Amino acid sequence: MRRPFVAGNWKMNLNRADAVALAAGLAARATQDGGVDLAVCPPSVYLDAVAAALNGSPIALGAQNMYHEAGGAFTGELSAAMLLDVGCKYVILGHSERRHVMGETSEDVNRKVHAALAAGLTPIVCVGELLDQREAGRTAEVIAEQFTASLAGVSADDMARTVMAYEPVWAIGTGKVATPDEAEAVHLDLRKLIEDRYNAEVAAAVRIQYGGSVKPDNAAELLAQPNIDGALVGGASLKVDDFLGIARGALS
């Protein structure tokens, strides 16, 4: 049985005081074993401060991105070792905004995935289609292409500890949400891709989150689907009640 996992992607939001207050508010109300794993991914400049606010709580720390090199002359980048040094357990890789706004390719994502896994970080690897791709009936094709290239060369053992996230790009921050059936269909396709590349045991172990305008009032129905194992939450993760409400939805 896969344990539900809800992670908050704070994106480029909040200042230091608000980030600390949000983390402290979550830490004060999160139970030590509420049946669901929780993580927050603040802007990198606040990782240290948020880590301190989360200290002693069951909420893990994650980063929103990293670079594939271990160190050197890479201005503006962060290495896996740096993220570990400030207490990160997770790192989001291949988010649609990195792919479609910053121009990252699946090959870029793949290099980062290998670096994260080698360092001991758990990558949350995102895949998802644009609206025109869905309307053209290419969702399965796009997901397969992104999965194949982003996870190329990843061993079965490493895949089993990797988290996947399906994010229909057309549903991120738009208020539009894939129906539970639509989301479940893509999650099932992803699990079949994992099984075809590896085996049924690995496919059964990998947690696949859904991301795309998840809110407390739609979380329970989405997360009740058999292949949806949690949520990668954007805007709703910026409010204590909303984020914890989604976490409760994972247990419904």
Buried (B, 14 or more C-beta within 10 A) or exposed (E): EBEBBBBBBBBEBBEBEEBBBBBBBBBEBBEEEBEBBBBBBBBBEBBBBBBEBBEEBBBBBBBBBBBBBEEEEEEEBBBBBBBBEBBBBBBBBBBBBBBEEEEBEBEBBBBBBBBBBEBEBBBBBBBBBBEEBBEEEBBBEBBBBBBEBBBBEBEEEBBBBBBBBBBBBBBBEEEEBBEBEBBBBBBBBBBBBBBEBBEEEBBEBBBBBBBBBBBBEBBBBBBBBEBBBBBBBBBBBBBBEBBBBBBBBBEE
